[in-house]
Amino acid sequence: MSHDKKLAILVAGGPAPGINSVIGSATIRGALEGVDVLGIRDGFEWIMKGDISHVVPLGIEEVSRIHFRGGSYIGISRANPTKDPHHLESAVISLLRLNVDRLITIGGDDTAYSAMKLEQKGDGRIRVVHVPKTIDNDLDLPSHVDTFGYQTARHYGVEIVKNLMVDARTTSRWYFVIAMGRKAGHLALGIGKAAGATLTLIPEEFAGQKVSFKAIVDTLVGAIIKRQSYGRRDGVAVIAEGLVLSIDPQDLAQVRDIEMDAHGNVRIAEVNIGEILKAAVVDRLKEFGLKTTIVAKNIGYELRCADPIPFDLEYTRDLGYCAAKYLLSDGNAAMISMQGGHFVPVPFKDMLDPETAKTRVRMVDIHSTRYAIARRYMIRLRRDDFEDPHELAKFAATAGLTLAEFRRQFGYLVESELPALILAADLKPVESGGSCPVRYNGETH
């Protein structure tokens, strides 16, 4: 490879812990192979407008210690070159003017799509690889492979929720914690399950169906009533922000002027779902003469630029090394992944969903044992509650209702409860004779 050609690195989308480690390790690998490395500032923002002045040369001296820190050494933006053919063309021409023939993009599913389109537009002149980054953990990788930044975001999210749980118990109040996750509930569930939150709500529960705002409110109200019937006036509900996208749009009509981002997605951060749910739950509780203090708290921005934990430090070093090495070995048009300690390039064409022509999104598998166990530890109304007159009597008395009336008002919540939630959590004995007994409805399985 001639020394006048450059390897460029660009970061787009939202921040995630570990970006700097990818930049650092890729730069070091490139520099040691005698290749000039260039940092493209602020994602696609400038190059898609034909402005090539926002670049910075990267060398070993500059990047050797940046891996410890959160954020992005070369900035970040959500500018999307695929929205306008002229922008895509300008991005390619800008890179060629900079003498770039190899590009590493670091980003989520939208950036992966932009990287694929840019490689196609480059028509062999620019080789492109993509390093998957998102705290949402929703890129189409095998189920056991996390996206980088997720584990760090979960780590700090659990610390926050742990403190809120102590505060909730101390002050006899509830917290509605809204966790990031535009389409999938991985981060909310990861935080809620690890912290032992009272319950966690994720969009996958509703199996892609539009859900009524009332059902979400009643799920939270049901949990509060159930908890009170056990003598506890406190709790923490972790709610995935992506739940907003599951709510029937007519129910969201009460939220005016919903903003869209550059990718045409609802700006979920602008829909204050925590405050909306809090007000609705308080009103619903009043119908039963119940009063509780609820605090809505968004967490997400606190997590995105945190310093990466050792897991993500090592993981991102591997990804950065493999991205640079693959490009320098004439690899092209692939997403970089580490699977079981081995480098696995995922061709761009394999990332596309044939139906949407966009990159596939990985959702939480609600049929898994992992999810079933998460549900078993949540305090929320369950199908077996309605089959146990003693339990139901406690809840009805707390709400000041008859058994029949409680069933009428809340029974609909468990109609769609997956039988798999029971079956998956009831582990069967293995061939060797070992077993893990799980109690359900008073019987040991």
Residue, then its C-alpha position, 0 to 999 in steps of 0.5 A: m500500500s502506498h504511503d500517500k493513501k490515508l486511513a480515515i476514522l469517523v464516528a457517527g450517531g450517539p456516544a458510547p463508552g469505548i469509542n476512544s479505545v477503537i480510535g486509539s487501537a486502530t490508529i496505532r495499528g495503522a501507524l505501525e504499518g506505516v499508514d497515515v491516519l486521519g480523524i474526520r471530525d463530527g461524523f459526516e457533518w462536514i464532509m457531506k457538505g464538501d468541507i474537508s477542513h475539519v480533520v485531524p491527523l492521528g498518531i500514536e503520541e496523540v492516541s496512546r492514552i485516550h482509551f481510558r476516557g469516555g466521549s469521542y476524541i474526534g467528536i460525533s454527530r447524527a448527520n446522515p448522508t443517505k438522506d440526500p444523494h448529493h450529500l452521499e456524493s459529496a462525502v465520497i468526493s471529500l474523502l477522495r480529496l483527502n487522499v483517503d482510500r480506507l475508512i473506518t466508521i464507528g456507529g450504530d445501525d443508521t451509521a452502518y447503513s450510511a457506511m454501506k451506502l458510502e462504500q457502494k457510492g465509492d465504487g471500489r475507490i474507498r474500502v469501508v468497514h464499520v465498528p458496531k457501537t451502541i449502548d442500546n445493544d440492538l445491532d444484528l449480532p449473535s445473541h451472545v455478542d454485545t455491542f460495545g459500550y452496552q456493558t459500561a452503560r449498564h454498569y453505571g445504570v445499575e449504580i444509579v438505580k441501586n441508589l434510587m432503590v435506597d432512596a425509594r425505600t427511605t422516603s416511601r416513594w416510587y421512581f419511574v426510571i426511563a432508560m435509553g433504547r430507541k427500539a429495543g429494551h436491552l439496556a432497560l432490562g439489563i439494568g432492571k434485572a441486574a439491580g433487582a428493580t421492582l419491574t421493567l417494561i420493554p417494547e418487546e413485551f407487546a410483540g410488535q403490536k401497538v399498545s394502548f397507553k392505558a395498558i402501560v399505566d395499568t401495568l404500573v398501577g397494578a404493580i404499585i397496588k400489588r406492592q402496597s398489598y405486601g406492605r411496601r409503599d416504595g418501588v422502582a420501575v425501569i421503563a425503556e424509552g422505546l416504549v413510546l414507539s409501541i404506544d398507539p399514535q392516537d394515544l400520543a396525540q396528547v403529546r404535541d409537536i413530537e420532534m423527528d431527528a435527521h434519520g426520521n425517528v421520533r426524538i424520544a428524548e423530547v417525549n417526556i414519557g416519564e412525566i406523562l406516565k407519572a401524571a397518568v398513574v397518579d390520576r389512576l391511583k386516585e380512583f382507588g383512593l390511593k396516593t403515592t409520590i412518584v419521581a420520573k427520572n431519565i437516565g441515558y446521557e449520564l451513561r453514554c460518555a462514561d469511562p469504559i469499564p475493563f470489559d469494554l476497554e478490552y473489547t474495543r481494543d480488539l475491534g479497533y485492531c481488527a478494523a484496521k488490520y482487515l482494511l490493511s489486508d484489503g478487506n472491505a464492506a463488512m461490519i467488524s465483530m468479535q465472537g467467542g474471542h475470534f474476529v468475524p467480519v459480517p458482510f454489509k449485505d448480510m446486515l440488511d432486512p429485506e423488508t425494510a432495506k435497512t439494517r436489522v435491529r436485534m430485539v430482546d428475545i422474550h421467549s428466552t429463559r433469561y427474560a422469563i427469569a427477569r419476569r419471575y422476579m418482577i412485582r407486577l400482576r401475573r396470570d397466576d395472581f388471578e388464579d389465586p383468590h387469596e392473593l387477589a383478595k389482598f390486591a382488591a382490598t388494597a384498591g378498595l374493590t371487590l374481587a370481581e371488580f378488580r378482575r374486571q379492571f385489571g384482568y385484561l393485562v394478563e390475557s396476553e401473558l406468554p405461557a412461555l414465561i412460565l415454561a421457560a423459567d421452569l427448568k427441566p432436569v438435564e440428562s446427568g440428573g442435575s436439576c434446578p427446581v422452580r416453584y410455580n403455583g405451589e408446585t416444585h418443577 
